[in-house]
Every structure is written in C-alpha cells, then in structure tokens.
Amino acid sequence: MAKQELLDKIIGDAEARARNILSEAQVKAESLLSAAEDERNALLQSARDMAAAARPEVIKRRKSMAELEGRKLVLQAKQEVIAETYREALTRIKESKQYPALLVKMILSAADKGDQVIFAASDAKKINPAAIVAEANAQSSLALVLSEEKGAFDGGIVLRGKDCDKNLTLEVELAALRSEEDVCSKVLFG
C-alpha cells in the first residue's frame, strides 16, 4: 500500500498544483481583461474628445463648402440668364429692319477686293443677299461676289478671301462683345 499512498500523494500534489496554476491563470486573465477594458475605455474617450475638438472645424469647413456651392449655383444661374439675353439679342438683331444695313456695314468694315460673301442659310428668306452685296459694291470698289454657299451659322456673314476668311457671324461678334466687357451682366446684375 505504500505504493498506493505514494501514488495518491503524487496525484494529490499534481491536482493541488493544477488548481494553483488554474487559479493563477484566472487571476492573470481577469487582470489582462481589466487592463484591456481600461485601455478600450481610454481609447474611446480619446476618440470622443478628438471628435468634439474637431467638430467646430468640421462644421466651419462644411459651412464654407455650402457657401461656395451656393455661390457657384448663383453664378451658373447668372450665366444662363446672360446667355439667354445674348440669344434674345441675336434674334432681335436678325428681326430688325436695320439688319440689312448692318450686314452692309459689316462687309465694308472687313472685306478685301474680290472677297466672296457667304450669308447664313437661316437668313435666306428674311433678307436679299444679292441686294446687300450690290449695296456694298455700290459704296466701295471692292468687286465683292455673292457666294452660292450658305453658312451654318445664325446670322451675319463670312468673307471668303484669297488669303484668308473673315468670320463676321453674329455669334462671333456677340461673343467678342461679351468677352471684351460684359455690358449685359452689368445691366442685369449691377
């Protein structure tokens, strides 16, 4: 029996030692969990503090972006109004009784001897291109020729010369006027 007692003692010591190790491991695990929980809470609080500190800057940035977007929308609306005003001006110029006289002046301002005069296809029924070229020739010694070609522009003329062409379309003239000094925007928006 001495062997049995020795075995029982070894088993008892081993079980006691296992309980000791398990108890120490549980204490250590609880300690690590507690430390991890404390660290998590500290990180969470730090993140909350950083978010609270950044909030005024984020609000300021978003407000600034919203104001910028608002100004962009107002500018876009103004540009649309100005574009519509120029489209209306082009229509009124073409419908004006002085339109043929304007075309003669445009021709005389830029034509060279022997240039061909190209009129807009859209003007064919509203004006008499042959009469306008005849009037320009009567007021000068340019010997201008009426071109059979019709232009795909809204109004005005194109002078086709030996060396170069001159674009005197209403779109180009109004765009030049608009880019020089936009009187329209000053009138519409002060």
WOURJO-V189210 format. One record per run of one state. SS is the DSSP state (alpha for helix, beta for strand, coil for the rest). FROM is the first residue (numbers start at 1). TO is the last residue. Records with the same first field share a line. If there is no record, write none. Layout:
SS->FROM-TO / FROM-TO
//
This chain:
coil->1-1 / 96-98 / 111-115 / 124-128 / 139-144 / 152-155 / 161-164 / 181-182 / 190-190
alpha->2-95 / 99-110 / 121-123 / 129-138 / 170-180 / 183-189
beta->116-120 / 145-151 / 156-160 / 165-169
//
